[in-house]
Amino acid sequence: MKEKVQAALEKIRPALNADGGDVELVDVDNDGTVKVKLTGACGACPFALLTLKQGIEESLKESVPEVKEVVAV
C-alpha cells in the first residue's frame, strides 16, 4: 500500500509545489493511517490543515481506497 500512496502523492505534489510547499510521506500504518510531513510554505501556512484534510486526504482516499485517514507529523 505504501507504493500506491507514494504514487498518489506524486500526482498531488505539483499543486503543492506551485504554492511553494511540498508533502513528504513518513509512514503508512496497517490500519490505513497515512502519516505525512508538510514542508516548505505548507509547513507554516494557516491553511495547512485544510490542505491536509480536504486536499491530500480526499485525493489519497480516492486513489487508494485502503486509506482511512491522513495525519501530519
N, C-alpha and C positions, 0 to 999 in steps of 0.2 A: 504494500500500500504506500510505502514511503516514496517509491519511484513515481507512482501516479500523482501523489501530492506535489512532488517536486516539479513534474511536468506541467501541472496545472498552475503552479506559481510562476513558471516561466512565461505563461500566457498573460498573467496579471502584471508582471514586472514592468513592461514598457509604460503602462499608465502611471505607475508609481514613480518611475524614473523621470517621466515628463514633468512631475512636480518637485523633483529634487529628492525623492525618497526611494526606499527600497525595502524589501522584506527578505528575511533570512530564515530558512527552515531550521529549527532547533531539534525537534523530535516529533515522532508520531507514536502515540500510545496505542495499545491493543484495543482500548475502549472507544477509539475513534476520535480522541482528542489530539488536535494538531497544535504544537507549540511553535510560535514564530517570534522573531525579534524584528521590530520595525526600526529601520535605520535611516540615516540622513535626515531630511526635512520631516519625515514621518515620525521620527523618534520624539520630536518636541512639539509636534503640531497639536493644537487644541482639538482637531477633528480626527485624531488618530483612532479613537475608539469607534467612531462612526465608520471610518475606512476599514477597520479590522472586522467589524461585525456585518455591515451591510455591503461591503465591497469584497474583501478577501474571503470571509467565511461563506457568504452566499455563493460566490463563484466556485469555491472548492467543493461545497456540498453538491453543486450542480454537476461538476466534472467527476467527482469521486464520491458516490453515494454513501460510502462507509464512514465518511467524515461526519462526526456528530457536533463538534464544537472546535472553534479556533480561539486560542488564548495567547496573549502577549506575555513573554517572559523577559 
